[in-house]
Amino acid sequence: MSSNMSLQLSPDLTKDTNEIGLILEAREIVRAIKSFTLEKCPEVDQILQFYRSRTPTNITNRDVLTELCWIGYSSGFRFDIISKYWGAIREAFYGFDVMKVALLANDLEKQALRVCNETGFRNFRKAKWCIQNAQRIIEIENDMQHIGGLRGFFVELSKVSPFDLLKLAPSIIRELKFKGIGKTTVFHLMKNVGLDVFKPDIHVRRILNKLGLIDSENACVMEIFGAMKFLSFASGIRINELDTLLFVYGKNTGDKLNS
């Protein structure tokens, strides 16, 4: 696998012979990353199928609350840790039934403490967030009835280009007002409800940097988007699937490229 691929893309990629070569090289790199990742982590295929089938048109409020709870609990913790507690978290929140969870807000402090005790995951703030987010979903349903509620909101976003979704991210945070959803986790939420975006995780940044597609692992989101768009164009794989591949690949290689 190449470890240096400097790119300066022209408006029409197909007309430049050199850039066609870069596209073919990028396609092979993505193929190699996917092959390695699926060999080391076969379960990733199921995750890719999830993103392939996930679309805002079939999302439910229970799905959204599930993702909000997963993202909220995952923030600051490793995947394997949250996975260990996830069954108990799901049970404590009644299978993420929005109405049942929202009713817990009538005694928020007591119910959040109950969740901590029942799950063994003693993060009081995260437990409160899940309850408050269930309440917020109901509020959004009422406020956005004219566009089909929360599902309608995400369906409208699905009509927007990935580039524009990046620009809209701050206003999406302000409009949704979900606890635990900020400037990075908003991309995780959008990705998990079926929008074609990426979460600018450190593993993704480091692999893109090693490939020479961004100048540094601290590159701005727009620069990362340019790299992801190029790899998506070259490979024919959606950005949200590429994001998963690069993340798992980086995590399993220590953010190094296999030659």
N, C-alpha and C positions, 0 to 999 in steps of 0.2 A: 504493500500500500504506500502510495506517495505520501511524503510528510511535508511537502511544500508545493502549494498551488496558488500562486499569486494571480488574482483576477482583476481585470479592469473591463467591465462589461459595457458594450456599446448598446444603443437602443434596439438594434435588430441583431439578435444573437446568431441567427442562421446565415448571415451574409459574410461572416468573417471566418476564414478557414482556421485560423489559430484558435478562435473561441469555440469553434465546433470541436476541436481537439480537446479543449478544456472541459467541454460538456461531456464528451465521451469518457474522459478521465474521471470526472465527478460521478458519472453514472456507475463506473466500475468501483469507485471508492464506497459509494452507498451500498452497492451490492455486497461488497466484502464486509462492511460493517453489519449489514443485516444478517449475512450468513454466520458471522462470528457470534453475534448476539443470540440468534436462535439456537445455535449449537450449545452455547454456554447456559442460556436461560430459555428453555423451550416454552415456558409459561408466557413469555413475551408475545408469542403468536396470538394468544387469547386476548391480550391487551390491545394489540393492533386491530384485531377483529372488532373489539369493543368500539374503538375510535372510528373504524370504517363504517360501522352500523349506526353509531350514535348521531342523531340529528335533532335539532330543536323542534322539528315538527311532531316528534313523538315523545318529547320529554314530558314528564309529569312533575307536579309539585313535590311528590315524594322523592323523585329522582334528584331534584334540585336540593332538597334538604339533606339527602344522603351525601351529595357532593360537598355541600357546605360543611357538614359535620366532618367528613373525611379530611377536607382541606384544613379546617380549623384545628383538628387534632393533630394532623401531620406537620403543621408548621412548627419547626424547631425540633422535630423528632424523626428518627429514621423509619423507613417503611416497615422494616421487620418488627419494630417495637409496636407501632400502631396496629399492624396486622394481628399481633398476639392478643390485643385487647378488643379488636373490632367486633367480634361476635357479642361480647358482653355489652359493648357500647350500643350496638344495634338493638339488643334486647331491652336495655334501660330506656331507650328512646322509642319503644313500641314499634320497632321496624321502620322508624322514621315517618310514622303517620303524622302528617302536618297538624291536623286538628288536635290530636291527642297531646302532641308535644307542646303546642301553643298553649294549651290549658294549664300546663305546668307553671306558666308565668304567674298564675294566681298566687303562688307561694314560691317565688323564684329561688330564694336563698335555700330554703329547705329542700326543694326538688333538685337543685344543682348539687347539694351535699349528698342526697340520696344516690344520684348518678355516680358520684365519685366513690361512694362506699360500695355500691353494687358492682361497679366495673373494676375496681382496684386501680383505676387510672385517676389519681388524685390531683386533677388540675381543675380547680373550681371555676376559673375564668372561662375555660373552654366549654365546660358543661353549661354555664350560663349562656354563652354565645349561641349554642345549638337551640336552646329554648327561645331565646330572643329572635333568632333567625326564622324559626317557625312562625312566630308572631308577625314578623316582617313580611313573610311570604303571603300571609293572609291579607295584610294591608295592601301589598302590591296588587294582589288579585282584584281587590275592590277599586283601587286607584286607576288601574289600567284595563278595566273592563272593555273599554272602547277599542282596544287592540288585541283582545283575547287574553288578557292577564299576563302572567309571567311568561308563559309559553309564547304568547304573541310578541312579547318584548324580545325574546331570544330569536324568534323567527325573523323579526325585522332586522336584527343584527346579522343574521346569516346572509342577508342580501348585500351586506357591506363587504368590501374587499378586505383581505387581511391587513393591508397597509393602513386603511382607514380605521380598522378596529384598534390598532395600536394608538392612533391619535385620539380615538374616542375613549380609551381606557379610563382617564381621570373622570370624565363625566359619567361613565357607567358606574364607577365606584360611588359617586355622589348620588346618583339616581337610585341605585339599589339599596344603599345604606345597610349592607349586611355586616354583621360583626365578624371581624377576622379577615375581611377581604380588603386588601390594600393594593399598592401599586405593583406588587409582584404576584400575589395570590389571585388577583382579578384575572390574570391570564390562565391560571390553573382552572379557575371556575369556567371561563369561556371555553377552554379546551374540553373540559369534561362534560359540557352540555352539548358538544358537537360542533363548535365553531372551529374554523381552520386557523388556529393560532398556536403559538408556542409559549411555554413558560421559560423565561431566560435564566434557567438554573445554571449554577457554576459548572457542572459537568458538560452541559451543552456549550457554554462559552469556551471552556478549555479545549474541547475537541475542535470547534470551529477555528480557534486560534492556532492550534497545531496544524490544521489543514491549510493555514495561510489565508483563510477566508475573512477573518477580522483581524484588526491590528493588535488587539490585546484582549485578554479575557474580561477586561473592564469596559469593553466597547459599549456604546449606547445601544438602546433597543432597536433603533432604526438601522444601525449598521448590522446588527445580528439578523434583523429581518431580511436585509439584502442577501446575506449569505444563505439563509434558510430558503428564500424564494429561489435562488439559483439552484440549490441542491434539489428542491422540489421539481423545478423545471427540468433539470437534467435526468432525474430518476423516475419521474412520473408518480412519485409518492407524495401524498398530502403533507402539509407542514406539521399538522398535529401528530401524524404517525412518525415523521422524521424526528420530531422532538423526543418522542419516546425512545426511538432507536439510539439516538445520540446520548441520551441520558443514561440508559442502561449500559450501553457500550462503555461510556466514560467511567461509570461506577465500577464496572467489572475489569477494567484495564488500568485503573489508577490514572485515568485521563491521558493514557499514552496510546500511540498509534502502533498497531502491529504491522510489521513490514511484510 
